[in-house]
Amino acid sequence: MPATRPDFSGIIGESEKIKSVLSIVEKILDDDSTILILGESGTGKELIAKAIHYNGKRADKPLIPVNCGAIPEELLESELFGHEKGSFTGAIRTRIGKFELANSGTIFLDEIGDMSPALQVKMLRVLQEQEFERVGGMKSLKVDIRVIAATHRNLEKEVESNKFREDLFYRLNVIPISIPPLRERKSDIPILLNHFLLKFNRIKNRNIEGFSEEAMKCLAEYHWPGNVRELENIIERTVILKGKGIVRPADLPEKVQKWDGKPHIHTEDERLVISDNAAIEDTSQPAINISESGINLNQMVENFENKLILEALKKAEWNKAKAANLLGIKRTTLIEKLKKKGINREG
């Protein structure tokens, strides 16, 4: 049985926006309605999913996470629903999928906005009927599960552009929970800094005493495109390299030291972030005059994104993993963009 008072200790912050999120979470712990967690990458969507599961009535049952954006499309169906022996080349034995493993518990479908249209159809049936067939199977399998989905995408816009099924969106969007980006809860930054400083001092065996006033100002004013995950990574790096004493601005990444208050250009799907140690040399743009006939904003953003991608590929000598790291996006996301845009080394 879950504790009388929910344990949200893994979610760090005291801002009103975080309190509002936890207030919603507390109301739905013992309800089985489908939950859709919305928020930018790095905001802590999985932490919220875990808080819901481990404080609810299914806490002693399995929580099975699936990252729908990290698994190739041709493998995701088998990963979710399992497959029968001989159902395709390489299926040498029957395999149980994530939905069966989650039976009586919770399945967490992270980045569900990246799911292909064909799988969206099958997902709709699972949500409606709580039954499915393994790949290559004829028998319908019933499950009793709670579904928590999450995405960094704006699914309403994805529906409008026919990239996401409207009926599936409404099935998922029973109880939406929107996680605020770190730039909208900056009062939590000192609390997060202290939490991660203590954590990495302990596990890295370092002795950082704190942050100077100037360093705190840099960290507070930075726009945090990678949200809490980026903050955690920067503190881990700083603790390791500094080792001991007080953290000063010079100890922080250059991008944090030199943040000028101007947000980077980003697309609807991904914020393109250039790392401090591999920045594009010249991102200055000429002044743009909008004529009386107007401009095509989407095309201009597309062209600028193409320029950033090509520059990153050039710097990485067309190593896609390195280029994706320069752009601050997943390798699979970059590959999908290259396919969509028809960008290749020959072209």
HELIX and SHEET records of a PDB file:
HELIX    1   1 GLU A   16  ILE A   28  1                                  13    
HELIX    2   2 LYS A   45  TYR A   54  1                                  10    
HELIX    3   3 GLU A   73  PHE A   81  1                                   9    
HELIX    4   4 LYS A   98  LEU A  101  1                                   4    
HELIX    5   5 ILE A  112  ASP A  114  5                                   3    
HELIX    6   6 PRO A  117  GLU A  129  1                                  13    
HELIX    7   7 LEU A  155  GLU A  160  1                                   6    
HELIX    8   8 GLU A  166  LEU A  172  1                                   7    
HELIX    9   9 LEU A  182  GLU A  184  5                                   3    
HELIX   10  10 LYS A  186  ASP A  188  5                                   3    
HELIX   11  11 ILE A  189  ILE A  203  1                                  15    
HELIX   12  12 GLU A  213  GLU A  221  1                                   9    
HELIX   13  13 ASN A  227  LYS A  242  1                                  16    
HELIX   14  14 PRO A  249  ASP A  251  5                                   3    
HELIX   15  15 GLU A  254  GLN A  257  1                                   4    
HELIX   16  16 LEU A  297  LYS A  315  1                                  19    
HELIX   17  17 LYS A  320  LEU A  327  1                                   8    
HELIX   18  18 ARG A  331  LYS A  341  1                                  11    
SHEET    1   A 5 LEU A  63  ASN A  67  0                                        
SHEET    2   A 5 THR A 106  ASP A 110  1                                        
SHEET    3   A 5 ARG A 146  THR A 151  1                                        
SHEET    4   A 5 ILE A  35  LEU A  38  1                                        
SHEET    5   A 5 ILE A 175  SER A 178  1                                        
SHEET    1   B 2 GLU A 131  PHE A 132  0                                        
SHEET    2   B 2 LEU A 141  LYS A 142 -1                                        
SHEET    1   C 2 ASN A 207  PHE A 211  0                                        
SHEET    2   C 2 LYS A 244  VAL A 247  1                                        
END                                                                             
